[in-house]
Amino acid sequence: MISRKLGKWIICSAWPYINAIPHLGTFIHLLTADVYSRFLKLMGEEVISVSGSDEHGTPIEVEAIKQNISPRELTDRNHEIMLELLDTYDIELSNYTRTESRIHIEFVQEFYKKLEENGFIYTKKSVQLYCNFCKRFLPDRFVEGICPYCGYQNARGDQCDKCGRLLEPIMLKNPYCVICKNRPVKKETTHWYFDLPAFRDAIREYIENNKQLPENARNFSLQWLKEGLKERAVTRDNKWGIPAPFKGAENKTIYVWMEAVLGYLSAVKELSIKVGDETLFDRFWKDPKTKTVFFIGKDNIPFHTIVFPALLLASGDNYVLPWQVSSTEFILFEGMKFSKSRGIGVWMDEAKNVADPEYWRFVLMSIRPEVKDSNFTWKEFKQIINNDLNDVLGNFIHRSLSFTYKYMKGVVPKVDNIDSDDNIFTKTIMNLCEKYVNRMYNFKIKEATRLVVETARKGNEYLSKKRPWEAPSSKNVNAVIYNTIQASAHLALMLYPFMPKASITILNILNLRDLYQKPRFMREWEIVKPGTRIRKPFPVFHKINLQRT
């Protein structure tokens, strides 16, 4: 039995950038946030989960220009697609919003005005790249060139995809405008900057003392600090974005990265308005006991461990700092990087046509790249579904339910004549459940999916050893069927974060449909009371046949 002190959690997913439809590697953060939120609620924790469509910045402008539409038309369309995808893949967040929401825009503007009042925002003239052909300054994604650090030929103006360094367009070697391909010139402009170096010591102390941070986030962040923090431009010379609230910045917008991270706060503010609870925002974001968790890609680590915490500290509003930054490595497709133009990869609007969305949920968590890059292959996709879900998990649950329905007329029997094998089985399953809970709390979600399958495998071994079908009237059959029914109920709860619909289907057959809403997982072995009449069982999982494999 597991006993834990329950608390408050804010679960945050990296906001999907909606210049295009997300593929497996970007959608996995939203899915993980949903999986983890469902797990915490299963354990009885108080949870808020938020995310939203990130729709400002130059990549949106670039894509809109390519499609000959306005940025707002592009983001309106893609935001609706995102909402459809969330529904399709059963991703339930407390609030999924967008950076074009009025509440977010107002929150960001008020936040930066306060930072300016606190003395952490100042103006500075700088030389930027300007395209004489397009008649505009070239912020981040409007310019590409050679990375000054690693020599990568196609580095973007904001970050190098190869070495991960954050860049400024002026740093690139041999830069060119991505719209017209012409070489830009250097031109002076004024921007507003955030005094990030002022928080060097505070951020170092935060990182060194937060033992919850994973090793990759800690090491990456400490290396950043070692190299020295640099002031960060808050404004950009582009029109699509949140208008800068500073005096004299009428033609400037807030840099997308400096406003999108504030969405974690504004989304909770918006939620508090939606539910009519004005205290909700402060109760979560300003309670030092609240645990904030961020599911992101490894390329976004510094914004969540350095820039975002520094912004929170600069506000002086006592916001809780990131408690856990659970960053993943990359997902490759058959050993290659995702590329829609070259037909490499799987995009989430297409994936649902290949297999049941719930299968995708389980597979993606099974290959979640928590330690190193994962390689998605159709062969493994098929193996996880056909072998793990159908042959192991589905087989055990269907056998357990079918034996009860056939030999006990659907009624869960009372326990009698328990032998050593029964006791060993009970302890084995409870130990596996406890490991599952510990893995989930420690963000080892991939391992947790394996424990689900292992639990079912132990159940199949138990049935094969006891062979209740050979002597259904023997004295020990009641104990065997009782135990497999309890194990099936525990498995349904273990499965719930990953495959909520399949889990509820199993619980419904057990006449426990709403059990996932009544936190009791791992409280005791007996979940299904003797005398409970189950419904007629049917196979919950099915094999798939993929021609492409």
Backbone torsions as a table, in degrees:
resi	resn	phi	psi	omega
1	MET	NA	134.4	-179.0
2	ILE	-103.2	131.9	177.2
3	SER	-122.7	122.5	-178.2
4	ARG	-134.0	151.1	174.1
5	LYS	-83.4	118.3	-175.4
6	LEU	-80.1	156.9	-177.5
7	GLY	-152.8	-165.6	-179.5
8	LYS	-104.0	139.7	-179.1
9	TRP	-132.8	141.7	166.8
10	ILE	-115.3	114.8	-179.3
11	ILE	-101.1	121.7	-175.0
12	CYS	-120.0	132.7	173.5
13	SER	-105.8	144.1	172.6
14	ALA	-51.5	130.8	-178.3
15	TRP	-70.9	120.8	-179.1
16	PRO	-63.8	129.7	177.8
17	TYR	-80.1	120.1	-166.5
18	ILE	-101.9	40.1	168.5
19	ASN	-74.7	-13.7	178.7
20	ALA	-156.3	170.9	177.9
21	ILE	-73.4	136.3	-177.8
22	PRO	-70.8	146.6	172.9
23	HIS	-100.1	-175.9	-175.4
24	LEU	-54.1	-42.9	-173.8
25	GLY	-69.0	-27.1	179.0
26	THR	-94.6	-31.6	-179.1
27	PHE	-71.8	-21.6	-174.3
28	ILE	-62.6	-26.5	-179.6
29	HIS	-69.9	-42.3	176.2
30	LEU	-62.6	-44.1	-179.0
31	LEU	-63.3	-42.8	-179.8
32	THR	-63.0	-40.1	178.3
33	ALA	-60.6	-40.3	178.4
34	ASP	-67.4	-46.0	179.5
35	VAL	-58.2	-46.3	-176.7
36	TYR	-69.5	-38.2	178.2
37	SER	-62.8	-43.0	179.0
38	ARG	-63.3	-39.0	178.4
39	PHE	-62.9	-47.5	-178.7
40	LEU	-60.5	-41.5	178.7
41	LYS	-65.7	-35.3	176.9
42	LEU	-61.0	-32.4	-179.7
43	MET	-85.7	-4.6	178.7
44	GLY	93.5	10.3	179.3
45	GLU	-74.9	156.6	174.8
46	GLU	-93.1	119.5	-167.9
47	VAL	-130.2	136.8	166.2
48	ILE	-120.4	131.6	178.2
49	SER	-124.8	132.1	-175.2
50	VAL	-138.2	152.3	171.3
51	SER	-168.2	-173.1	179.2
52	GLY	177.4	170.8	179.8
53	SER	-79.6	122.4	177.2
54	ASP	-87.9	108.8	-167.4
55	GLU	-125.3	13.1	177.4
56	HIS	-106.5	179.6	174.8
57	GLY	96.7	171.0	-172.5
58	THR	-70.1	-33.5	178.3
59	PRO	-59.1	-34.5	176.3
60	ILE	-65.6	-44.8	179.5
61	GLU	-61.5	-44.1	-179.1
62	VAL	-61.4	-46.2	-179.1
63	GLU	-65.9	-38.2	178.8
64	ALA	-64.3	-39.8	177.4
65	ILE	-62.2	-42.8	179.8
66	LYS	-61.8	-35.9	-177.7
67	GLN	-92.5	-0.3	178.3
68	ASN	58.3	41.6	174.7
69	ILE	-132.8	170.8	178.9
70	SER	-79.4	154.7	176.7
71	PRO	-56.2	-37.6	-179.0
72	ARG	-66.9	-37.8	177.1
73	GLU	-62.5	-41.7	179.9
74	LEU	-63.9	-47.1	-176.0
75	THR	-73.5	-34.2	175.7
76	ASP	-59.8	-45.4	-179.2
77	ARG	-64.7	-47.9	-176.6
78	ASN	-72.5	-28.6	175.7
79	HIS	-65.3	-40.9	177.8
80	GLU	-64.5	-37.4	176.7
81	ILE	-64.1	-40.4	178.8
82	MET	-62.1	-42.0	179.1
83	LEU	-61.9	-38.9	177.9
84	GLU	-66.2	-39.5	179.3
85	LEU	-66.5	-40.2	177.6
86	LEU	-60.1	-41.7	178.8
87	ASP	-67.9	-42.7	-179.2
88	THR	-60.5	-42.0	-176.9
89	TYR	-96.6	14.6	172.7
90	ASP	55.2	44.2	177.6
91	ILE	-94.7	112.0	-176.2
92	GLU	-109.5	103.9	175.3
93	LEU	-104.2	152.3	177.9
94	SER	-59.4	-36.0	177.2
95	ASN	-154.9	117.3	170.6
96	TYR	-110.1	116.2	-173.2
97	THR	-123.9	-152.6	-179.9
98	ARG	-152.5	156.3	-177.1
99	THR	-75.8	-7.3	174.3
100	GLU	-91.3	3.4	178.7
101	SER	-68.9	145.9	-178.5
102	ARG	-59.1	-40.7	-177.1
103	ILE	-64.9	-41.0	179.0
104	HIS	-65.3	-46.1	-178.8
105	ILE	-59.5	-46.7	-179.6
106	GLU	-65.6	-39.7	-179.7
107	PHE	-62.7	-45.6	-178.7
108	VAL	-62.9	-45.4	-178.5
109	GLN	-63.8	-42.6	179.0
110	GLU	-67.3	-37.3	179.8
111	PHE	-61.4	-46.3	-176.4
112	TYR	-75.6	-28.0	173.9
113	LYS	-65.2	-36.9	178.3
114	LYS	-68.7	-39.5	177.2
115	LEU	-62.1	-36.3	177.8
116	GLU	-66.2	-42.6	178.1
117	GLU	-62.9	-33.1	-179.7
118	ASN	-79.7	-3.7	175.5
119	GLY	89.3	14.9	-177.2
120	PHE	-105.9	5.0	175.7
121	ILE	-122.2	130.9	179.4
122	TYR	-146.8	161.2	-179.8
123	THR	-93.9	155.3	179.8
124	LYS	-159.0	133.2	175.6
125	LYS	-79.2	140.3	179.6
126	SER	-147.0	161.4	177.2
127	VAL	-95.7	125.6	-179.5
128	GLN	-122.6	168.6	177.8
129	LEU	-84.6	136.6	-177.6
130	TYR	-131.9	132.4	179.0
131	CYS	-96.4	113.3	179.4
132	ASN	-68.0	-25.9	-178.8
133	PHE	-76.0	-44.9	-179.5
134	CYS	-87.0	-9.3	179.2
135	LYS	58.8	50.9	179.5
136	ARG	-159.6	153.8	170.3
137	PHE	-69.6	155.1	-176.0
138	LEU	-113.8	84.7	175.5
139	PRO	-75.3	151.4	178.6
140	ASP	17.5	-93.9	-169.6
141	ARG	-72.6	-5.5	177.1
142	PHE	-82.8	-2.3	-178.9
143	VAL	-138.1	142.7	174.8
144	GLU	-133.7	162.9	179.9
145	GLY	178.7	-156.2	-177.4
146	ILE	-95.2	131.4	179.3
147	CYS	-65.1	128.5	-179.3
148	PRO	-71.6	-13.9	-177.7
149	TYR	-93.8	-50.8	-173.9
150	CYS	-114.3	-5.3	177.2
151	GLY	81.4	8.9	178.7
152	TYR	-59.1	130.8	-170.1
153	GLN	-73.4	-25.7	-174.1
154	ASN	-117.9	42.6	178.8
155	ALA	-70.8	143.3	177.3
156	ARG	-86.9	166.7	-177.5
157	GLY	-72.1	-9.6	179.4
158	ASP	-111.7	-24.9	-177.5
159	GLN	-164.4	147.4	176.5
160	CYS	-93.1	124.1	-179.0
161	ASP	-68.2	-21.8	-176.3
162	LYS	-84.9	-51.2	-176.3
163	CYS	-100.9	-10.2	175.9
164	GLY	81.5	0.7	-178.7
165	ARG	-68.8	141.7	172.5
166	LEU	-78.8	140.2	-174.6
167	LEU	-129.3	167.8	166.7
168	GLU	-118.4	146.9	-178.0
169	PRO	-52.7	-35.7	-176.7
170	ILE	-66.7	-17.6	-178.3
171	MET	-80.2	-20.6	-174.6
172	LEU	-68.3	144.5	173.0
173	LYS	-91.9	143.4	-178.4
174	ASN	48.1	54.2	-177.8
175	PRO	-70.9	155.3	174.6
176	TYR	-147.8	151.0	178.8
177	CYS	-73.6	129.0	-176.6
178	VAL	-72.3	-17.2	-178.9
179	ILE	-84.4	-52.3	-175.3
180	CYS	-106.7	-9.2	178.7
181	LYS	71.8	4.3	178.6
182	ASN	-80.7	157.0	179.1
183	ARG	-79.8	128.7	-179.2
184	PRO	-79.5	169.5	175.9
185	VAL	-112.7	166.6	178.2
186	LYS	-93.0	135.9	-176.4
187	LYS	-146.7	142.6	-177.0
188	GLU	-80.2	141.0	175.9
189	THR	-149.4	165.4	178.8
190	THR	-108.3	134.3	176.9
191	HIS	-133.1	162.8	177.6
192	TRP	-101.1	134.9	-173.0
193	TYR	-121.2	150.5	174.3
194	PHE	-99.7	132.5	-176.4
195	ASP	-80.7	71.6	-179.6
196	LEU	-62.8	-39.3	-179.8
197	PRO	-57.9	-23.8	-179.2
198	ALA	-63.9	-17.8	-175.8
199	PHE	-109.9	17.3	-178.4
200	ARG	-55.7	-52.2	-176.3
201	ASP	-67.5	-41.2	-179.3
202	ALA	-64.5	-39.6	-179.9
203	ILE	-70.6	-39.3	177.6
204	ARG	-61.5	-43.8	179.2
205	GLU	-63.0	-41.8	179.2
206	TYR	-61.2	-46.5	-177.1
207	ILE	-68.2	-43.7	-177.9
208	GLU	-68.6	-31.1	-176.4
209	ASN	-93.2	-13.1	178.8
210	ASN	-88.7	91.2	-176.0
211	LYS	-70.0	-11.5	-178.9
212	GLN	-76.3	-24.1	-178.2
213	LEU	-60.9	133.9	178.4
214	PRO	-68.4	161.6	-174.0
215	GLU	-60.1	-41.2	-177.8
216	ASN	-64.8	-40.7	179.2
217	ALA	-67.4	-40.9	-179.5
218	ARG	-64.3	-49.8	-177.7
219	ASN	-64.7	-42.7	179.1
220	PHE	-60.0	-43.8	-176.7
221	SER	-69.5	-42.4	179.2
222	LEU	-64.2	-34.1	177.0
223	GLN	-66.0	-39.8	176.1
224	TRP	-59.0	-46.8	-179.0
225	LEU	-64.1	-38.1	179.6
226	LYS	-62.2	-37.9	-179.5
227	GLU	-75.9	-14.2	177.7
228	GLY	98.3	130.1	178.7
229	LEU	-79.2	142.8	-179.6
230	LYS	-117.6	149.9	175.8
231	GLU	-57.3	145.6	-177.0
232	ARG	-116.0	127.9	177.2
233	ALA	-65.7	130.9	179.7
234	VAL	-93.6	-26.4	-175.9
235	THR	-109.5	161.6	176.8
236	ARG	-137.8	157.2	178.3
237	ASP	-92.4	47.4	175.5
238	ASN	-125.7	158.0	-172.4
239	LYS	-88.3	-28.5	-175.0
240	TRP	-87.6	105.0	-179.5
241	GLY	163.2	-170.8	178.9
242	ILE	-82.5	122.4	-179.8
243	PRO	-56.9	131.6	179.3
244	ALA	-64.0	136.6	-175.4
245	PRO	-88.3	5.8	-174.4
246	PHE	-85.0	147.2	177.8
247	LYS	-64.6	127.0	-179.1
248	GLY	90.6	2.5	-177.9
249	ALA	-110.0	36.2	-174.0
250	GLU	-61.3	-27.1	-177.8
251	ASN	-105.2	17.4	-178.9
252	LYS	-111.5	155.5	172.1
253	THR	-124.9	161.1	178.6
254	ILE	-75.3	132.0	178.1
255	TYR	-54.9	132.1	-171.4
256	VAL	-54.9	-39.4	-178.7
257	TRP	-70.6	-28.5	-178.6
258	MET	-82.1	-9.4	176.5
259	GLU	-111.6	-29.5	-176.4
260	ALA	-65.7	-37.7	-179.7
261	VAL	-65.2	-24.4	177.8
262	LEU	-75.3	-9.0	177.4
263	GLY	-64.1	-25.6	177.6
264	TYR	-62.5	-33.3	178.0
265	LEU	-82.7	-46.9	-176.2
266	SER	-65.1	-29.6	179.0
267	ALA	-67.3	-36.5	176.4
268	VAL	-72.2	-36.9	175.2
269	LYS	-60.3	-44.4	178.9
270	GLU	-64.3	-39.8	178.4
271	LEU	-62.4	-41.0	-179.5
272	SER	-61.7	-34.1	177.6
273	ILE	-72.1	-41.2	-179.1
274	LYS	-62.1	-41.6	-176.4
275	VAL	-91.3	-2.0	177.4
276	GLY	70.2	33.9	179.9
277	ASP	-124.4	95.4	-176.6
278	GLU	-67.4	-19.8	-178.2
279	THR	-84.0	-14.5	-172.4
280	LEU	-58.1	-45.2	-176.5
281	PHE	-59.0	-52.6	-178.4
282	ASP	-67.6	-36.4	-178.4
283	ARG	-61.4	-30.4	-179.2
284	PHE	-98.3	-52.8	-171.8
285	TRP	-77.8	-16.9	-177.8
286	LYS	-116.8	11.8	175.3
287	ASP	-94.0	116.1	-177.1
288	PRO	-60.3	-14.8	179.4
289	LYS	-88.7	-10.2	178.8
290	THR	-67.4	135.8	177.4
291	LYS	-101.8	118.6	178.5
292	THR	-102.2	129.3	-175.7
293	VAL	-123.7	135.3	-178.1
294	PHE	-124.0	120.1	176.6
295	PHE	-99.6	111.3	-172.3
296	ILE	-141.4	174.7	171.9
297	GLY	-88.7	157.4	-174.7
298	LYS	-63.2	-23.7	-179.9
299	ASP	-72.3	-12.7	-179.4
300	ASN	-102.5	6.8	-176.3
301	ILE	-54.9	-52.2	-173.9
302	PRO	-61.7	-29.6	178.8
303	PHE	-69.9	-25.2	-177.3
304	HIS	-98.4	-19.4	-179.3
305	THR	-107.4	-15.0	-178.6
306	ILE	-124.9	-60.9	-174.8
307	VAL	-65.5	-52.1	-177.8
308	PHE	-61.7	-48.6	176.7
309	PRO	-58.9	-37.9	179.5
310	ALA	-64.7	-40.0	177.3
311	LEU	-62.6	-42.5	179.6
312	LEU	-62.7	-42.8	178.5
313	LEU	-65.1	-38.6	-177.6
314	ALA	-66.1	-26.2	-178.8
315	SER	-70.1	-27.1	-178.2
316	GLY	71.8	14.9	-175.3
317	ASP	-98.6	11.2	175.6
318	ASN	59.8	38.7	174.2
319	TYR	-71.6	147.2	175.5
320	VAL	-70.7	142.1	178.8
321	LEU	-86.2	160.9	179.2
322	PRO	-52.9	125.3	179.8
323	TRP	-87.4	-39.1	179.3
324	GLN	-141.2	129.8	173.9
325	VAL	-115.7	94.2	-175.4
326	SER	-90.1	90.6	-176.1
327	SER	-96.7	144.2	178.2
328	THR	-106.6	158.8	170.4
329	GLU	-79.1	-162.5	-175.7
330	PHE	-98.1	154.5	171.4
331	ILE	-102.8	125.1	175.4
332	LEU	-98.1	161.2	177.3
333	PHE	-115.0	109.3	-178.0
334	GLU	51.5	39.7	177.4
335	GLY	83.6	2.7	-177.1
336	MET	-121.6	156.6	175.3
337	LYS	-71.0	147.2	178.1
338	PHE	-63.2	136.5	177.4
339	SER	-155.0	108.6	-178.8
340	LYS	-68.2	-35.9	-178.2
341	SER	-64.0	-29.3	179.6
342	ARG	-101.5	6.7	177.2
343	GLY	69.3	28.8	-178.9
344	ILE	-107.2	116.1	176.3
345	GLY	123.0	-178.3	178.6
346	VAL	-129.5	124.9	178.2
347	TRP	-102.1	146.2	-167.6
348	MET	-67.0	-24.0	176.6
349	ASP	-74.9	-19.3	179.0
350	GLU	-96.6	-29.2	-174.2
351	ALA	-59.6	-36.6	-177.4
352	LYS	-63.5	-19.4	178.4
353	ASN	-84.2	-11.1	-178.9
354	VAL	-90.5	-42.4	-177.3
355	ALA	-155.7	165.0	177.9
356	ASP	-53.1	131.6	179.1
357	PRO	-52.3	-31.7	178.7
358	GLU	-67.2	-32.7	175.7
359	TYR	-64.7	-39.9	178.1
360	TRP	-62.7	-40.1	179.2
361	ARG	-57.1	-48.6	-176.9
362	PHE	-68.9	-42.1	-178.7
363	VAL	-63.9	-45.7	-178.2
364	LEU	-63.0	-36.7	176.1
365	MET	-72.3	-28.5	178.9
366	SER	-71.4	-24.4	-179.5
367	ILE	-114.3	13.9	-177.1
368	ARG	-52.4	123.9	-174.4
369	PRO	-80.0	76.3	-173.6
370	GLU	-82.3	-28.4	-177.2
371	VAL	-115.7	-38.7	179.7
372	LYS	-145.3	169.9	179.7
373	ASP	-57.2	141.1	175.2
374	SER	-102.8	151.4	179.8
375	ASN	-117.3	106.6	178.2
376	PHE	-75.0	129.8	173.9
377	THR	-132.9	150.0	178.3
378	TRP	-66.1	-30.3	179.5
379	LYS	-63.3	-46.7	179.8
380	GLU	-69.6	-37.4	177.2
381	PHE	-55.3	-48.8	179.9
382	LYS	-66.1	-39.4	-178.8
383	GLN	-64.3	-42.9	-179.2
384	ILE	-62.8	-41.7	-178.3
385	ILE	-73.4	-51.4	-174.4
386	ASN	-73.1	-40.2	-177.2
387	ASN	-88.2	-57.2	-174.4
388	ASP	-70.6	-52.2	-176.1
389	LEU	-76.1	-48.2	-174.6
390	ASN	-81.1	-56.2	-172.0
391	ASP	-73.9	-30.8	-177.8
392	VAL	-99.5	-65.8	-175.7
393	LEU	-66.6	-52.9	-178.7
394	GLY	-62.6	-38.0	-178.5
395	ASN	-64.1	-46.4	-178.8
396	PHE	-63.8	-47.4	-176.9
397	ILE	-64.7	-42.2	-178.8
398	HIS	-67.1	-39.2	177.4
399	ARG	-62.8	-45.0	-178.2
400	SER	-61.6	-47.2	-178.5
401	LEU	-68.6	-38.8	-178.2
402	SER	-67.2	-41.1	178.1
403	PHE	-61.6	-41.7	179.0
404	THR	-63.3	-43.9	-177.6
405	TYR	-68.7	-35.9	-175.6
406	LYS	-82.2	-49.3	-172.5
407	TYR	-90.6	-22.6	-176.9
408	MET	-115.9	12.1	-178.6
409	LYS	55.9	32.4	175.9
410	GLY	81.8	5.7	-177.7
411	VAL	-105.4	127.0	178.8
412	VAL	-66.8	123.4	-174.4
413	PRO	-79.8	162.3	171.2
414	LYS	-75.7	157.8	-177.3
415	VAL	-89.4	132.9	170.9
416	ASP	-153.1	159.0	178.0
417	ASN	54.9	51.9	177.1
418	ILE	-77.1	132.1	177.5
419	ASP	-111.8	-176.5	-175.9
420	SER	-63.5	-36.2	178.1
421	ASP	-61.5	-39.2	179.6
422	ASP	-65.3	-43.5	179.5
423	ASN	-64.8	-41.2	178.5
424	ILE	-62.9	-42.9	-179.8
425	PHE	-61.6	-47.0	179.9
426	THR	-57.6	-48.0	-179.1
427	LYS	-65.2	-38.2	179.9
428	THR	-61.8	-47.0	-178.2
429	ILE	-66.5	-43.0	179.7
430	MET	-64.9	-36.4	176.6
431	ASN	-65.3	-40.4	177.8
432	LEU	-66.1	-38.2	177.2
433	CYS	-63.6	-40.3	179.6
434	GLU	-66.6	-40.1	176.2
435	LYS	-61.9	-41.1	178.9
436	TYR	-58.8	-47.6	-179.9
437	VAL	-61.5	-44.7	179.6
438	ASN	-64.0	-40.5	178.3
439	ARG	-63.3	-43.0	-179.2
440	MET	-65.1	-45.9	179.1
441	TYR	-62.3	-25.9	-180.0
442	ASN	-98.6	15.4	173.5
443	PHE	63.8	24.7	174.3
444	LYS	-97.9	68.6	-170.6
445	ILE	-71.0	-36.4	177.3
446	LYS	-59.9	-44.3	178.6
447	GLU	-64.1	-33.7	-179.4
448	ALA	-63.8	-36.9	177.9
449	THR	-64.9	-35.2	179.1
450	ARG	-68.3	-33.7	178.5
451	LEU	-69.3	-31.3	174.8
452	VAL	-60.9	-48.2	-179.0
453	VAL	-66.6	-40.5	-180.0
454	GLU	-63.2	-38.2	178.1
455	THR	-61.5	-44.6	177.8
456	ALA	-65.6	-36.3	179.5
457	ARG	-63.5	-41.2	177.0
458	LYS	-63.8	-34.6	177.6
459	GLY	-65.1	-42.2	178.1
460	ASN	-63.8	-39.2	179.0
461	GLU	-64.7	-39.4	179.3
462	TYR	-63.4	-46.3	178.9
463	LEU	-63.4	-41.7	-178.9
464	SER	-65.2	-31.9	179.1
465	LYS	-76.9	-41.2	-176.8
466	LYS	-81.6	-27.9	175.8
467	ARG	45.3	60.8	-176.8
468	PRO	-64.2	-21.0	-178.9
469	TRP	-71.1	-19.4	-178.6
470	GLU	-77.7	-29.5	-180.0
471	ALA	-144.0	69.4	-174.4
472	PRO	-60.8	-15.8	-179.7
473	SER	-99.0	4.0	-179.1
474	SER	-70.5	160.2	-173.5
475	LYS	-65.8	-29.7	-175.1
476	ASN	-85.2	-8.9	-176.2
477	VAL	-62.2	-38.6	179.4
478	ASN	-56.4	-44.7	-179.1
479	ALA	-65.6	-40.0	-179.4
480	VAL	-63.7	-48.3	-178.6
481	ILE	-67.3	-41.3	176.8
482	TYR	-57.6	-47.4	-178.0
483	ASN	-65.8	-41.1	-179.4
484	THR	-70.1	-30.4	175.5
485	ILE	-67.4	-43.7	177.6
486	GLN	-62.7	-42.2	179.4
487	ALA	-63.1	-38.5	178.7
488	SER	-63.8	-39.3	178.7
489	ALA	-66.4	-42.6	177.0
490	HIS	-62.7	-41.0	178.8
491	LEU	-63.1	-39.6	178.8
492	ALA	-60.8	-38.7	178.6
493	LEU	-71.9	-39.2	176.6
494	MET	-61.9	-35.1	-176.9
495	LEU	-77.6	-23.4	-171.5
496	TYR	-52.4	-47.6	-179.8
497	PRO	-59.4	-33.5	-175.7
498	PHE	-86.7	-43.7	-176.3
499	MET	-134.6	75.3	-173.7
500	PRO	-59.2	-38.6	-178.6
501	LYS	-68.4	-43.3	177.6
502	ALA	-64.1	-40.4	179.0
503	SER	-60.9	-48.0	-179.3
504	ILE	-64.9	-33.7	176.5
505	THR	-61.3	-45.6	179.4
506	ILE	-64.6	-45.4	179.6
507	LEU	-63.1	-33.9	178.7
508	ASN	-65.8	-41.2	176.7
509	ILE	-62.3	-34.3	179.3
510	LEU	-81.6	2.7	-176.5
511	ASN	63.0	35.6	-179.8
512	LEU	-130.9	39.2	-169.2
513	ARG	-52.7	-41.3	-174.4
514	ASP	-94.5	13.6	-175.5
515	LEU	-60.4	-35.6	-177.8
516	TYR	-65.2	-17.2	178.5
517	GLN	-91.7	-1.6	-179.2
518	LYS	-121.9	87.3	-173.5
519	PRO	-50.4	116.5	176.5
520	ARG	-155.5	10.0	-177.2
521	PHE	-58.7	130.4	177.6
522	MET	70.6	13.7	177.4
523	ARG	-75.2	-40.6	178.4
524	GLU	-155.7	167.3	-179.2
525	TRP	-70.4	-43.0	-175.6
526	GLU	-80.5	111.2	175.5
527	ILE	-105.1	-41.1	-179.8
528	VAL	-98.6	115.6	-176.7
529	LYS	-71.0	142.0	173.3
530	PRO	-56.1	141.0	-177.2
531	GLY	96.5	-13.4	177.0
532	THR	-65.6	132.7	178.0
533	ARG	-98.0	117.8	180.0
534	ILE	-84.2	161.7	177.5
535	ARG	-84.9	167.6	-179.7
536	LYS	-63.7	121.9	-176.6
537	PRO	-77.7	159.8	175.1
538	PHE	-151.9	157.1	-179.1
539	PRO	-61.7	127.9	-179.3
540	VAL	-86.4	-31.0	-177.4
541	PHE	-114.9	153.9	179.4
542	HIS	-138.6	150.5	176.8
543	LYS	-73.2	155.3	175.5
544	ILE	-116.7	156.2	178.1
545	ASN	-126.7	109.9	-178.4
546	LEU	-104.2	117.0	-179.9
547	GLN	-66.2	-29.0	-174.7
548	ARG	-69.5	-16.9	179.7
549	THR	-83.1	NA	NA
